[in-house]
Amino acid sequence: MPEAPGPAPALQSILVGHSTGGGEVTRCIGRHGTGRVPKAVLVGAIPPPHA
């Protein structure tokens, strides 16, 4: 019987956000950290309104 494969290697992701998607990129980094995100690109980012 063949051996079971080991754990999958950690993936590196470059996050790109346009317009309000920039807020999603920053939220993702804020929530999950930058361990697997070597780069982030914010293009024409719009900050969220403050209440």
C-alpha positions as CSV (number, residue, x, y, z in Angstrom):
1,M,0.0,0.0,0.0
2,P,1.5,3.4,-1.0
3,E,2.2,6.0,1.7
4,A,-0.3,8.8,2.3
5,P,1.0,12.2,1.0
6,G,2.2,14.7,3.5
7,P,0.6,18.0,4.2
8,A,0.2,20.4,1.3
9,P,2.9,23.1,1.1
10,A,1.8,26.6,2.2
11,L,0.7,28.7,-0.7
12,Q,1.8,32.2,-1.4
13,S,-0.9,34.6,-2.6
14,I,-0.6,38.1,-4.1
15,L,-3.8,40.0,-3.3
16,V,-5.1,42.7,-5.7
17,G,-8.0,45.0,-4.9
18,H,-9.6,47.6,-7.2
19,S,-11.8,50.3,-5.8
20,T,-13.8,49.0,-2.8
21,G,-12.0,45.7,-3.2
22,G,-9.0,47.4,-1.6
23,G,-10.9,47.3,1.6
24,E,-11.4,43.6,1.3
25,V,-7.7,43.1,0.7
26,T,-6.8,45.1,3.8
27,R,-9.5,43.4,5.9
28,C,-8.2,40.0,4.8
29,I,-4.6,40.9,5.8
30,G,-5.8,42.4,9.1
31,R,-7.8,39.3,9.9
32,H,-5.4,36.6,8.7
33,G,-2.0,38.3,8.8
34,T,0.7,38.5,6.1
35,G,2.3,35.1,6.6
36,R,1.2,33.8,3.2
37,V,0.8,37.2,1.4
38,P,4.1,38.5,0.1
39,K,2.5,41.4,-1.7
40,A,-0.7,43.3,-1.9
41,V,-1.8,45.8,-4.5
42,L,-4.5,48.5,-4.0
43,V,-5.6,50.1,-7.2
44,G,-7.7,53.2,-6.9
45,A,-8.7,52.1,-3.3
46,I,-11.6,53.8,-1.7
47,P,-11.5,53.9,2.1
48,P,-14.7,52.8,3.9
49,P,-16.9,55.7,5.3
50,H,-16.5,56.3,9.0
51,A,-19.8,56.5,11.0
